[in-house]
Structure formats: structure tokens, C-alpha cells
């Protein structure tokens, strides 16, 4: 917590919806060796579907593909 990571577009291999036990998030598959291999941007459970759909739409508008 408290660490900020920047993922340049060229280092992102894929973005995928990730389902946890009680929440949903965006898994970032990347090629930056100094970053943790497993990175998930978590979205709150209460509004998870709506917020994820909004995030997915914004990312796709920027040219990213989000794997369900």
C-alpha cells in the first residue's frame, strides 16, 4: 500500500477482469521486471459491476482490450 506504479503502454501485455472472493478488479499483466508480477487494481464490492464496466469502457475508448 502507498506505492505508486506507472505502466507505460508498451509494457502492458494484457488487461483482464479479475474476480476475488468478495470483489472484482483489473489484473494488469506486464513486462516490467522490477514491479510485482501479480498486480490487481481492486474495485469496491458494493459498486463493483458498475465501476468495472465504467473503467472497462474508458480503457477500451483509449484502445486497450480488457479480457473478461
N, CA, C and O of each residue as an XYZ file, in Angstrom:
272
protein
N       0.841     -1.180      0.000
C       0.000      0.000      0.000
C       0.884      1.240      0.000
O       1.967      1.244      0.586
N       0.423      2.266     -0.647
C       1.149      3.516     -0.673
C       2.178      3.597     -1.786
O       2.762      4.659     -1.997
N       2.416      2.513     -2.499
C       3.368      2.521     -3.604
C       2.624      2.844     -4.889
O       1.540      2.320     -5.145
N       3.214      3.702     -5.683
C       2.601      4.076     -6.958
C       3.379      3.426     -8.094
O       4.606      3.513     -8.150
N       2.663      2.783     -8.989
C       3.277      2.157    -10.150
C       2.749      2.829    -11.412
O       1.568      3.163    -11.506
N       3.634      3.020    -12.368
C       3.265      3.577    -13.666
C       3.541      2.484    -14.695
O       4.633      1.918    -14.740
N       2.536      2.195    -15.518
C       2.661      1.152    -16.518
C       2.626      1.775    -17.914
O       1.545      2.043    -18.437
N       3.788      2.010    -18.523
C       3.785      2.512    -19.899
C       3.075      1.509    -20.811
O       3.185      0.297    -20.623
N       2.367      2.016    -21.773
C       1.553      1.187    -22.668
C       2.350      0.020    -23.264
O       1.839     -1.096    -23.356
N       3.567      0.270    -23.660
C       4.385     -0.765    -24.290
C       4.747     -1.928    -23.378
O       5.164     -2.979    -23.863
N       4.599     -1.763    -22.075
C       4.921     -2.817    -21.117
C       3.696     -3.609    -20.664
O       3.835     -4.600    -19.947
N       2.514     -3.189    -21.067
C       1.291     -3.907    -20.694
C       1.034     -4.979    -21.744
O       0.817     -4.673    -22.917
N       1.059     -6.243    -21.312
C       0.799     -7.327    -22.259
C      -0.692     -7.635    -22.359
O      -1.178     -8.016    -23.424
N      -1.425     -7.469    -21.245
C      -2.878     -7.623    -21.294
C      -3.518     -7.079    -20.025
O      -2.872     -6.941    -18.986
N      -4.798     -6.776    -20.142
C      -5.626     -6.339    -19.016
C      -6.783     -7.324    -18.922
O      -7.374     -7.694    -19.937
N      -7.103     -7.742    -17.715
C      -8.159     -8.746    -17.569
C      -8.982     -8.492    -16.318
O      -8.475     -8.019    -15.302
N     -10.251     -8.815    -16.415
C     -11.126     -8.764    -15.245
C     -10.673     -9.859    -14.286
O     -10.431    -10.994    -14.697
N     -10.560     -9.509    -13.005
C     -10.104    -10.471    -12.003
C     -11.133    -10.527    -10.888
O     -11.484     -9.501    -10.305
N     -11.613    -11.719    -10.595
C     -12.634    -11.877     -9.561
C     -12.010    -12.425     -8.286
O     -11.433    -13.512     -8.275
N     -12.136    -11.654     -7.220
C     -11.728    -12.117     -5.905
C     -12.933    -12.719     -5.206
O     -14.008    -12.817     -5.799
N     -12.771    -13.118     -3.973
C     -13.863    -13.736     -3.231
C     -15.045    -12.783     -3.055
O     -16.199    -13.186     -3.207
N     -14.756    -11.522     -2.734
C     -15.824    -10.552     -2.471
C     -15.748     -9.305     -3.335
O     -16.496     -8.354     -3.104
N     -14.872     -9.285     -4.314
C     -14.720     -8.073     -5.117
C     -14.239     -8.413     -6.515
O     -13.912     -9.559     -6.822
N     -14.205     -7.402     -7.341
C     -13.736     -7.547     -8.714
C     -12.654     -6.501     -8.947
O     -12.685     -5.419     -8.360
N     -11.706     -6.831     -9.803
C     -10.623     -5.893    -10.061
C     -10.102     -6.031    -11.480
O     -10.585     -6.854    -12.258
N      -9.113     -5.220    -11.802
C      -8.466     -5.239    -13.109
C      -7.058     -5.784    -12.922
O      -6.231     -5.154    -12.263
N      -6.782     -6.946    -13.495
C      -5.448     -7.544    -13.426
C      -4.614     -6.958    -14.549
O      -5.048     -6.907    -15.699
N      -3.417     -6.520    -14.207
C      -2.506     -5.931    -15.184
C      -1.351     -6.902    -15.404
O      -0.517     -7.096    -14.520
N      -1.308     -7.507    -16.581
C      -0.194     -8.373    -16.967
C       0.820     -7.458    -17.655
O       0.480     -6.750    -18.602
N       2.047     -7.474    -17.183
C       3.034     -6.505    -17.670
C       4.408     -7.142    -17.799
O       4.623     -8.284    -17.393
N       5.322     -6.392    -18.366
C       6.684     -6.873    -18.568
C       7.731     -6.018    -17.886
O       8.834     -5.862    -18.408
N       7.410     -5.462    -16.735
C       8.367     -4.630    -16.001
C       8.975     -5.496    -14.895
O       8.297     -5.805    -13.915
N      10.240     -5.890    -15.040
C      10.835     -6.841    -14.099
C      10.972     -6.334    -12.664
O      11.057     -7.147    -11.743
N      10.997     -5.040    -12.450
C      11.156     -4.501    -11.093
C       9.827     -4.328    -10.357
O       9.819     -3.972     -9.179
N       8.708     -4.573    -11.032
C       7.385     -4.477    -10.410
C       6.934     -5.866     -9.976
O       7.425     -6.865    -10.504
N       6.010     -5.945     -9.025
C       5.451     -7.257     -8.671
C       4.800     -7.901     -9.898
O       4.203     -7.210    -10.723
N       4.916     -9.212    -10.010
C       4.328     -9.915    -11.152
C       2.803     -9.872    -11.108
O       2.157     -9.724    -12.145
N       2.229     -9.999     -9.920
C       0.777    -10.020     -9.754
C       0.305     -8.635     -9.314
O       0.559     -8.214     -8.185
N      -0.385     -7.931    -10.215
C      -0.890     -6.586     -9.914
C      -2.377     -6.552    -10.236
O      -2.788     -6.844    -11.359
N      -3.184     -6.189     -9.232
C      -4.628     -6.041     -9.427
C      -5.045     -4.684     -8.890
O      -4.699     -4.317     -7.767
N      -5.788     -3.944     -9.696
C      -6.402     -2.689     -9.281
C      -7.803     -3.071     -8.803
O      -8.683     -3.359     -9.615
N      -8.007     -3.073     -7.481
C      -9.275     -3.530     -6.910
C     -10.351     -2.458     -6.988
O     -10.086     -1.265     -6.835
N     -11.574     -2.921     -7.231
C     -12.741     -2.050     -7.280
C     -13.678     -2.495     -6.159
O     -13.853     -3.693     -5.933
N     -14.269     -1.551     -5.470
C     -15.127     -1.852     -4.314
C     -16.249     -2.817     -4.679
O     -16.822     -2.742     -5.766
N     -16.549     -3.719     -3.758
C     -17.598     -4.725     -3.962
C     -18.964     -4.094     -4.191
O     -19.686     -4.478     -5.111
N     -19.309     -3.143     -3.369
C     -20.657     -2.574     -3.406
C     -21.045     -2.059     -4.787
O     -22.180     -2.243     -5.225
N     -20.119     -1.425     -5.459
C     -20.396     -0.852     -6.784
C     -19.552     -1.532     -7.858
O     -19.375     -0.980     -8.944
N     -19.036     -2.709     -7.571
C     -18.085     -3.383     -8.442
C     -18.466     -3.485     -9.903
O     -17.681     -3.105    -10.771
N     -19.647     -3.987    -10.193
C     -20.024     -4.187    -11.602
C     -20.130     -2.872    -12.350
O     -19.628     -2.743    -13.467
N     -20.782     -1.901    -11.738
C     -20.954     -0.608    -12.397
C     -19.612      0.073    -12.590
O     -19.321      0.579    -13.674
N     -18.796      0.091    -11.553
C     -17.490      0.739    -11.656
C     -16.587      0.004    -12.633
O     -15.856      0.640    -13.392
N     -16.623     -1.333    -12.629
C     -15.774     -2.062    -13.565
C     -16.206     -1.792    -14.998
O     -15.359     -1.586    -15.867
N     -17.489     -1.789    -15.254
C     -17.985     -1.519    -16.607
C     -17.559     -0.132    -17.062
O     -17.197      0.059    -18.223
N     -17.600      0.831    -16.160
C     -17.169      2.189    -16.485
C     -15.670      2.221    -16.788
O     -15.245      2.826    -17.772
N     -14.872      1.566    -15.939
C     -13.425      1.504    -16.153
C     -13.109      0.793    -17.463
O     -12.268      1.253    -18.235
N     -13.781     -0.325    -17.712
C     -13.561     -1.073    -18.945
C     -13.889     -0.218    -20.171
O     -13.134     -0.214    -21.143
N     -14.994      0.495    -20.129
C     -15.375      1.364    -21.242
C     -14.351      2.451    -21.501
O     -14.035      2.745    -22.654
N     -13.834      3.045    -20.449
C     -12.823      4.098    -20.608
C     -11.523      3.537    -21.183
O     -10.907      4.149    -22.056
N     -11.115      2.374    -20.689
C      -9.888      1.760    -21.207
C     -10.040      1.376    -22.676
O      -9.126      1.588    -23.472
N     -11.187      0.814    -23.034
C     -11.418      0.431    -24.424
C     -11.484      1.650    -25.333
O     -11.065      1.577    -26.488
N     -12.001      2.764    -24.834
C     -12.021      4.003    -25.618
C     -10.606      4.510    -25.888
O     -10.368      5.223    -26.863
N      -9.671      4.134    -25.016
C      -8.268      4.520    -25.191
C      -7.485      3.496    -26.010
O      -6.279      3.645    -26.211
N      -8.171      2.459    -26.480
C      -7.532      1.472    -27.335
C      -7.028      0.220    -26.638
O      -6.357     -0.599    -27.266
N      -7.333      0.049    -25.358
C      -6.941     -1.159    -24.630
C      -8.038     -2.207    -24.758
O      -9.220     -1.867    -24.817
N      -7.656     -3.465    -24.799
C      -8.619     -4.565    -24.762
C      -8.636     -5.110    -23.341
O      -7.581     -5.325    -22.744
N      -9.820     -5.333    -22.802
C      -9.955     -5.895    -21.458
C     -10.602     -7.266    -21.593
O     -11.724     -7.391    -22.085
N      -9.887     -8.285    -21.153
C     -10.355     -9.666    -21.250
C     -11.317     -9.954    -20.104
O     -11.019     -9.665    -18.944
N     -12.459    -10.517    -20.433
C     -13.433    -10.893    -19.402
C     -12.965    -12.170    -18.784
O     -13.618    -12.697    -17.883
